[in-house]
């Protein structure tokens, strides 16, 4: 299993909206960055990810699971753009803010710290466990 982080502006797509989709999940569509798309091409069903609210909140708020591998993004006819489907697994008990992540020296090399603009990014197993611990959660 691999781990990921999915960033969303809560005014566009929030954790509550993701939860409302249930086990069917939802396409992680609209990504128009080649690196983020390539990360989605690497994902497998069952991979886990953090759901991250960007903009004002800037925090990890939930855990999601990839429920469909990369396929054509339904929001465009351009074959270059693909996406995965994700479903909500559980909320993070205490949201883990970007400030908390940046303050933890163990997370200094995390992609979120080094390239905070990338909307889909990998998370190492060690980073995954540290963030779960900071949020008082389990996967």
C-alpha positions in Angstrom: 0.0 0.0 0.0 1.1 3.5 -0.8 0.1 6.8 0.8 -0.9 10.1 -0.8 -2.3 13.5 0.0 -5.2 15.1 -1.9 -5.6 18.8 -1.6 -8.9 20.5 -2.0 -10.3 24.0 -1.5 -13.2 23.4 0.9 -15.3 25.9 -0.9 -15.0 23.8 -4.1 -15.0 20.2 -2.6 -15.0 19.7 1.1 -14.5 16.7 3.4 -18.2 16.7 4.2 -19.0 16.4 0.5 -16.5 13.6 0.2 -18.1 11.7 3.1 -21.6 12.2 1.6 -20.5 10.2 -1.5 -20.2 7.1 0.6 -18.6 3.9 -0.6 -19.0 4.8 -4.2 -16.6 7.7 -3.8 -16.0 10.4 -6.3 -13.6 11.2 -9.1 -10.6 13.4 -8.1 -11.2 15.3 -11.2 -10.1 18.7 -12.6 -6.3 18.1 -11.9 -4.4 19.9 -14.7 -0.8 19.4 -13.5 1.3 16.7 -15.1 3.1 15.7 -12.0 -0.1 15.3 -10.0 -1.7 13.4 -12.9 1.4 11.1 -13.0 1.1 10.4 -9.2 -2.5 9.4 -9.8 -1.4 7.0 -12.5 0.8 5.3 -9.9 -2.1 4.7 -7.5 -3.7 1.4 -6.8 -7.1 0.5 -5.4 -6.7 0.3 -1.6 -4.0 3.0 -1.4 -4.7 5.5 1.4 -4.5 9.2 1.4 -5.0 12.3 3.5 -7.8 14.7 2.6 -6.3 18.1 3.0 -8.3 21.4 3.1 -6.3 24.2 1.5 -6.9 27.9 1.6 -7.7 29.2 5.1 -7.8 25.9 7.0 -4.6 24.4 5.6 -5.0 21.1 7.5 -5.4 17.4 7.1 -9.0 16.6 8.0 -9.7 13.1 6.8 -8.5 9.7 5.5 -9.5 8.5 2.0 -9.0 5.4 0.0 -8.4 5.0 -3.7 -11.5 3.0 -5.0 -10.8 3.2 -8.8 -7.5 3.4 -10.6 -6.6 6.1 -13.0 -9.1 6.6 -15.8 -10.2 9.4 -18.2 -11.2 12.5 -16.3 -14.9 13.0 -17.0 -14.6 16.8 -16.9 -12.6 17.0 -20.1 -12.4 15.3 -23.5 -8.6 15.9 -23.5 -7.1 12.4 -23.2 -4.0 13.7 -21.4 -6.0 14.2 -18.2 -6.8 11.2 -16.0 -8.0 10.9 -12.4 -8.7 8.3 -9.7 -11.8 7.8 -7.6 -11.5 8.1 -3.8 -13.9 7.4 -0.9 -13.9 8.7 2.6 -12.6 6.3 5.3 -12.5 8.3 8.5 -12.1 11.8 9.8 -8.9 12.8 11.5 -9.8 13.2 15.2 -7.9 16.5 15.5 -7.1 18.2 12.2 -3.4 18.5 11.6 -2.5 22.0 10.4 0.2 22.9 8.0 1.8 24.9 10.8 2.0 21.7 12.9 3.5 19.8 10.0 6.1 22.5 9.3 7.0 22.7 13.1 7.8 18.9 13.2 11.4 18.3 12.2 10.5 14.7 11.2 8.3 16.1 8.4 10.9 18.6 7.0 11.3 16.6 3.8 7.5 16.1 3.2 6.3 17.2 -0.3 3.7 19.3 1.4 6.4 21.3 3.1 8.6 21.6 0.1 6.0 22.0 -2.7 2.8 23.0 -1.0 1.1 24.0 -4.3 1.0 20.4 -5.7 -2.6 19.1 -5.4 -1.8 15.4 -5.4 1.4 14.2 -3.8 3.0 11.2 -2.3 3.4 10.7 1.5 5.9 8.2 2.9 4.8 5.6 5.4 6.8 7.4 8.1 5.1 10.7 7.4 1.7 9.0 7.3 2.2 7.5 10.8 3.5 10.8 12.2 0.5 12.7 10.9 -1.9 10.1 12.2 -0.3 10.3 15.6 -0.4 14.2 15.6 -4.1 13.9 14.7 -4.9 11.2 17.3 -6.1 8.9 14.6 -5.4 5.4 13.2 -5.6 4.2 9.6 
